[in-house]
């Protein structure tokens, strides 16, 4: 069993940008109110003719190109999403069809905002076990489809987008590029973040989520570092689920990653659920803020009050 690594990343966001001023014309809010409470300035919104599998396919195609691979090189497609409209074909199968991937295992992973880090761990385990050679791991959500645009407490938070990573086996003898996962959930508090009903609508108990994230998650994030044998001060970057700056900044501070770049993509992208971590990671790579081989903490949390994190090497 060899370890696995991220060979390349990619991301995609729809062209339409919704500003805080735009939202102020829709609901009783203001730019100051939104920035003060969640730190978001803008978000990207997909149109009615842009389904979630299209967002996912765009991001995946960029990751494939960055890795220098062809669709036929992929034998596993994992898509983390909680906003797929149809039950079958699943989003992963539709992405594979869009990209021309001929015979992959194709699975959706629904762990809401922690979906990408769960899917990444699943791909790592699968490649280590020899059940796959190369995997596309995608986080994609179209949160605008499940948002009540008259509810100012939630509509100011969300955005649409996708991020993707190519995962492959490490060469024999090479250090693994994806560290051990630490994951779990608090099922008894699963109601605190919901996408329920007909039609489904996103809702949350904001104060409960904030208290849980800022008090219970820092020790778990430190445990991720311990499992990987990495001190927080040796991290080059911290990429948390992009929920809210009021959660991201205290969590990163309590972790003690004093030398790390802290991803704050939520300010321009909003909360894109399962897309938020790969989207933010891909932007850090694209801008050159982290370099090949750097240690990066990925840590997702949210719906079900689930969490999953691992330390990866930057591609």
Beta strands, then each sheet from edge to edge (+ up, - down):
strand 1: 4-12
strand 2: 17-19
strand 3: 42-44
strand 4: 76-80
strand 5: 105-109
strand 6: 134-142
strand 7: 160-169
strand 8: 182-185
strand 9: 193-196
strand 10: 201-204
strand 11: 237-240
strand 12: 261-262
strand 13: 295-302
strand 14: 306-313
sheet 1: 1+ 7- 6+ 4+ 5+
sheet 2: 2+ 3-
sheet 3: 8+ 14- 13+ 11+ 12+
sheet 4: 9+ 10-
end
